[in-house]
Amino acid sequence: MARAPVASLLFLVLLSVCCAAAPAAAPPPPEPLVRSQYAVVFGAPDVRMMAQRVAELMDEAVPRIAPIVGTDDLSPVPAVIYLDRQEFVRATNLPHDSRVAGLAVFPAGVIYLDGTELFTSIERVVPHEVAHVLTARALGDAFSSLPRWVGEGVAEYAAGQRASFVDPTALQAIGRGKSVALRDLDAAILAQDSNSGLAYAQSTSLIYFLVSRQGEEVIGELLASLRRTRNFEMSLDEVTGLDSDELQREWRVSVSRRWGWRLLFRPALIYVVMLVLFAIGVIRYLLQKRRRQELAEEDW
C-alpha cells in the first residue's frame, strides 16, 4: 500500500497530457505511412514502426469504442506522429511548456501524437484520443454542447481506465474537502494546473458512477439525447433523472460507500494501528509474566 500515493501522483500527471481541443493545427502530410481498416497514420519515414503500432491500437479501439458512444461511423481515423517534441508543439500550436502528449483536433477529427513518449506512452494516449473523435462523430454539430468533463471522462472510461484507480483519488479529495464542484470541472480541466489531474479523476469517476447505476449504454443514450436537445442539463435529466447537483451528491455518496475502506489504509493510520497493537502485546506480556510469578509463589 505504500506505493499507492506514487501511483496516484503518476495517474494525475498522465491525465494532464491527453485532451481534445480545436487549435489551429498544421494539416497532415500528403501521403500516409500506414493505412489499415480503421486508421490512416501520417509522419516522417523514421516513425514508420511507431505508425504501425498506432494503427494496431486504433484498429482495436475504433470498433470497441464506437458502440459505447453510439456512433456507426467507423471510417478510418487520421493520426499524425512526431518524433520531435518541438515539432509536435509547433504543429498543434500548443504552449511551449504544455505537457499534452495527444490532441484530437476538431472539426477535422485528426489525432496528433507526441511520439517521443516523453510524458506517457501511445498505448495510453491513442485510445483516449480515438474516443474523443468517435464522441464527436456521435454528436455531430452538437459536439460543442458537450461539457468538457463529460468528454474527458468518457474518453478515459473508453480507454480502459479502471474505477479502482480513479475513485479512491476522488474519494480522498472529498474527504479533505478539496473535490471540484461539477460546475467548475470544465474550468479546472482547461486550467492545466495542479487541480487539473483531480478534475480528470473526478470526471472519470462520475462516468463510472453513471455506468454502475444504469449500465454502459447510459453513455450512448446521453450522447444521443444531447445530439437532439443540445442542452446537457436537459439530456442528463432525460436519461438519468438527475440534475447536476443531484448527480454530484449521489456520486459522492456512492464513491464513499464503495471505496471508503481505502481511507483505512493511509500510512499514518497504519502506523497508529501498529503502535496500538504493539502496546497491547507488551501489556499482555507483562500481565502474563506477573501471573506466572504469582503462580510460582503460590506453589512455593
Secondary structure by P-SEA (a helix, b strand, c coil): ccaaaaaaaaaaaaaacbbbbbccccccccccccccccbbbbbcccaaaaaaaaaaaaaacccccccccccccccbbbbbbbccaaaaaaaacccccccccbbbbcccbbbbbccccccccccccaaaaaaaaaaaaaaccccccccaaaaaaaaaaaacccccccaaaaaaaaaacccccccaaaaaaaacccaaaaaaaaaaaaaaaaaaacccaaaaaaaaaaaacccaaaaaaacccccaaaaaaaaaaaaaaaccccccccaaaaaaaaaaaaaaaaaaaaaaaaaaaaaaaaac
